[in-house]
Amino acid sequence: MNTTVVGALGAGRARVDGRGRVRPTDQSWQLDWWIGAEDRWHRAVDEVTVRQSHIESAPVVETAMRVPGGDAVQRVYGADSAGTVVVEIENGSAVPFVAAIALAPAAEPEGQLRSLALDGNRLRVDGATTLQLPRPPGRWAVGDAAGLAFEHVRDGRAQEGRLPDATEPGGRLEAALLFPLAHRATLRVALAPADEIDLASLPSANEVARAWAAQLNRGLRVDLPDPVLSRAMQGARAAVLVGGRDVAALEDWGFDSEAAAAWSRLSWRRRRQARRRPKRPAPWDRVRGWVETAPTGVLRPEDAGPFLLDLRSLLAHEAGDGVDLLTDLPPAWLGRDLEVHQAPTRAAGAVSYAVRWHGERPALLWDCEQATTLRVPGVDPSWSTGERAGEALLAPVSPYSSVRGDSS
């Protein structure tokens, strides 16, 4: 199941899986969400009506689950540079329901949860991470075996009153905190390293998404004719910014300050590895393959960097004495415009170009900071130039197979 890392720039604080389960970084437990609707209790991990998306391709994860009368919607995002992660549940249905914040050992074999201690509106989990609540839960259930807390809730055996401190040395502790939610109401909790947080002062999911849009408007920017690939690209750019470790991808996509910070954290051996680039550009089939592994359009965090390197090499590849632009031309891009802005290169500084079509003939417009040899082997293998800027009408592209050359 694909996951998304959420957090601030260079500071991933939690992973969110395809069902909205949240696992804080370096913790062995996870936070889940359940909905008590008119008909029954719904767990996102079990329901077929669950849909997940990112708001504006930012690391702001929205997971919707169908319940009677509408949707229950969960949102997870990093709220600040201090490491706060917000988890919201909105009642988008026409009737009230009960939202449960469920804590349990992580799904992996090493998952453990040993202790819970409630102090006012702060729940300390395993003595470290604080879960800030808007108020104490109206009802709760605690279990010391897999699935026991859900059984208590499902069977109507959740208890009222103050949640007692709980420990389970074997790490099998589970708990569910229940909060009634009126129509259109939203429950907000936060995972935070601080002892106390003003939940109302934290930014909304849309505000965080807008802030990420500004961040993603830096560096190498690409206007692709493929919306699915565009979404994957934007999500991958956000993922490497949150992760802060993919030095090569950060460099090749123009995130200079983040790349410099990442360099400072690398060992000498890792720096040597990070300097290496493929001698040949990635063909379109490989770039497309990355996206096909992600049915929702969201790549795994560990795939974001390699995918961006392959896409970058297809769009602008440094080849010895110059730069090859658009090294492979996907069939679906024939006759469709393309723009690449501020691709950082060693040979020519920042390179920008656009492809415009006049029937079966593409026109190339380019602008480089420094003059170098430019080629477009995926479009017209016979063309090259040493001019720093200009435009040219290239050879007709028909059929597609005639221009791919040996780049495939």
N, C-alpha and C positions, 0 to 999 in steps of 0.2 A: 504494500500500500504506500503510495507516494506521501511524502510529508513536506511541510513548509516550515522553514525557520523564521520566527518572528523576533523582532527586537529593533534596536537603534543601529545606526551606521557602525559597522565593525563590531557589533555586540549582540550576537544572536543569543536570546535568553530562553527560548522554548521551541519545541517542535510541535506542530499541529498535524495530526494525521487526517486521512480523507474522511473521517467520521466526526472530526472536531475534538478528538481526545488530545489533551495538552500535556506534554511532558516537559517540565522545567529542565534547563541545561544542568548537567551534573547531578541530577536527582534520580532516584530509582522508583519514584512513584508518578502517577498520572492523575489528571483531573478529567472527569467525564461529565456528561450532562444527560439528564433524563427529564421527560415531561409527563406529568400526570394529567391526562385529558379526561373528557367526559366518558370515553369508552374504556380506557385502560392506560397503563403506563407504557410509554414509548421510549426506547433507548436507541439513539442514533446508530450505534454499532450493529443493531439488529434490523433496522428498517430499510425497505427497498425504496422509499420515497426521498431519501437523503440526496441533496444536491450541494455541491461545493463550488465556490468561485473566489476570485480575488477582486477586491475593489480597486479599479483602475490599475490592475496589474501590480499593485503594491503588495508588500507582505502584510496584508490585512485580510484575514481569512474569514469568509462568510459561509456558514453551513446552515442550510435550511432543511427542515424536516416537516413533512405533512402531518397534521393532526386534525381532528374534526373542527371544521370552521375556518381553516386556514393553515398558516405555517407557524412553527416555532423557529426562530432564527438566532443562531449563535454567531458572535463575532469575536475574533481573537487578534490582538495586535500589540506591538511594543509601543508604549506610551511616552517614554522619555529615555534620556541617556543614562539614567540611574539604574535601568534594568527592569522597570515596572512593566508587567504584561497584563493587559486588561482582558477579561473574559466577560462578555455580555450575553444575555439571553433576552430576546424580545418576544413578547406575545403578539404575533401577527394574526392571530385567529380572532374570530368574532365573539368568543366566550372566554371566561377566566380559565386558567389552568395553574398547576403547581409545577414550579421548576426545581429540579434537584441538582445541586452541585455534589458530585460524587468523587471521592478520593479513594484510590486503591493502589496496590503495587502495579508497576508498569507491566505492560503485556509481555515484555521479554522475560526470559527465564530468570534473569538476575534481579527482576523487579522486587522491591520491598517497601513496606510502609510500617514503621514501628510505633510511632507515637503521634498523638494529637493533643493540643492544649489550647483551650479557648480563653482569651483574656479580653473581655468586653467585646469589641467587634473584630478582634484580631485572632486568627487561628494559626498557631505555630505548628508546622508540620515537620516531624522528625527533628525538632529543636532548632531548625534553621529557617527555611523559607516561610515567610508570613503570607497568609491568605487574608487580605483585608475584605471584610464583609460590610454591607450597608447597615446591617443590624443582625442581632443573633437570629439563628434560624427558628421558624415557628415550630417545626418538628424535626426530628433527626432519627437516624438509625445507625448503629455501629455493629460490625460483625468481625469475627476473627477467622473467617474461612472464605474461600473464593465464592462470590455470588451471594453471600449471606445477607449483606446489607440490602441488596436489591430485593431479596425474598421478603425481608421484613417490611420494606416499603410497599411492594406489590400486594402483600397480604393484609395491608392496613395495620401493621404493627409498629409503625413509626411512633416514637415517643415525644411527649411534650416536655417543656421545662428546659433548664439549662443543660447544654451539652457537657457531659463530664469529661475530665481528662481521661485519655485512653492510651493503653500501651499493649503491645503484643511483641515480645522479644523475637519471635520467629519471623517478623516482618510481613505477616499476613493480614494486617489490620485493614479494614474497609470502613468507610463512613459516607453517609448521604445527608446533606443539609437541605431541608425543604423550605421553599419560599413561595407563598401564593402570589400569582401575578394576574392583575386585571387586564382586560382587553387593551392592547397597545402599550402596556407598561413594559419597562425594561429593568431587568436585574443586572447590576454591575458588581463584579468582584475584581480584585487585582492581586496578582502574585508580585511580591516586592521584597527586596533585601532590607528595606527600611522597616522600622517598628510601626509606624503609623502613617497613613496616607489619607488625604482628603479626596475621596472618590469623585466628588462633584467637580473638582478642579482639573481632573485629567481630561485630555482632549478626546473628542469623539472619533469613531472609526473614519468618518468622512474627512475630518480635519487632518488626521494622520495620513490618509490616502493623498490628500492634496499636497501635504508636505513632501511625500515621497515623489509625487509627480514633478515637483521642482528639482529634487535630487536627480531624477532620471532624465532631466532635460540638460544634464551636463555631459561632457565627454563625447564619444562617438555616438551620433544619432542617425538612425536609419528609418526611412519611410519605405516599407516593403509592400509589394502588391498582394501579399498573402496574409490575411488577418490572423489565421491560426498561428503561423510562424511569428508574426508580430507580437502576439500575446505571450508566446513562449519566450521570445527574446526579451521582452520587458520584464517578465517574471524572473528570468535568469539573471538579468542585470541587477535587479533588486536583491536576488539571493546572494550574489557575490559581494554586494555592498554590505549586507547584513553579516555574512560570514567573515569577511575581511581577511581571508587567507589565500584566495586564488590570485596570487600575485600576477601571473601571466595574463589572466583574463582582465584583471583590473588595469594593467598597463595597456593592453591592446585595445581596451574600450575607453581609454582616456580618463580614468579615474585616478589622477596622479597622486593626490594627497593620500588617498586610501592605499594605493600601491606602495607609496613610500613608508607608510606605517606598517604595512604587512612585511615589507623587506626587513624592517628593523627587528622583527620577531623571528626571522628565519635563521636556521643554522647555516654554516658555510656550505654544507652538502646540499641542503634544500635550495640554496640560492643558485648553485650550479644547475640543478634540475629546472628551476624556474626560468633560467635564461634560455633554455632550449626551445626552439620552435620547429614545427614540422618543415622538412625541406620541400614538400609538395603540398599544394592547397587541398583542402578536403573537397571531394566531389559532392554534388547536390544530394546524391543518394544517401550519403552518410549524414549530412545535415538533416535531411528529412527523417532519417531513422531515429535521431534523438527525439523528435517531436512525436513520432509514432509510438514510442515507449511510454508516453504520457497521455492517456486517453482524455484526461481533463484539461490538457494544455499546460499543466504545471509539472516541470521536471523535478526529479529528486534533487535535493540540495547538492549532493556530491556530483551530479551530472551537469550542473549549471555552468561551471567553469569550462569543462571540455567542450560542451555544446557551443559556448560563446567563442572559444578559440577556433572551432571548425567553421562557424558562420563567418567570423571575421576573416579567416583565410580565404573563404569563397568571395567575399566582398572586396578585400584588399590584401594581397599577399606580397610580401617583400621577397623578390627573387633576384639575388645577386646584384645586378647592375641597375635595377629599377623596381617598379611596383606594378604588379598585375592586378587590374581591376576586374571584377566580375569574372572570375576564373571558370565558372560553369553557369549555364543559363537553364534554369528549370523550364520545362515545357509550358507550365501554367503562367510563366512570366512573359511569354512572347506577346508583344503588342501592349504591354502594361508598363507604366512609368515606374521609375525607381530613383531614390535619392539617398546619398550617403554624405554625411556632414562630419568634418573634423576627425577623420581617421588618423590616429597618430602613427607616423612612420619614421624610421631612422634616416631613410634616404631623402625624403622630401618634406619632412615636417608634417604638418596637418594637411591631409588630402581630402578634398570634397569633390563629388561628381554627381551627375544625374544622367539618366538615360530617358530620352523621349523618342517616341515612335512616329514615323511618317510612313504609314502603310507597313511594308515588310522591312523598311530600312530604319535602323535605330540611329539617333543622333546622340553623341556623347558630349557633354559639357563638363569641363574640369577646371579645378583651381588648386594649386599646390603652393605651399610656403616657399619651397625651393625647387628649382628645376631638376628633373630627373627623367629617366626613360619610363614612359607609361605604356602599358599594353592592355588589351581587353581580349584575352584568349578565348573566353567563353562566348563572345559575340562576333568578333572579327579578328581571327588569328593573324591576319596579314598586316594589321594596323599597329603603328606605334608612333610616339612623338617624344620630343625632348623639350617641348614648350611648357612653361610653368602654368599657363592658363590658356583656355581657348575652347573651341567647339568644332566638331567634325561630324559629317554624315558618313556613317559606316556602311559596309557592304550589306546587301539584302540578307536577311536571315530566313532562309527557306530551302530545304526543310531543316528542322531543328538539329537532326543528327549530323549535318554537315559542319556545324560549328563547334561541336564538343571536343574535337581533336583528341589528344591523349589525356585531357584533364579528368576523364571518367575513370 
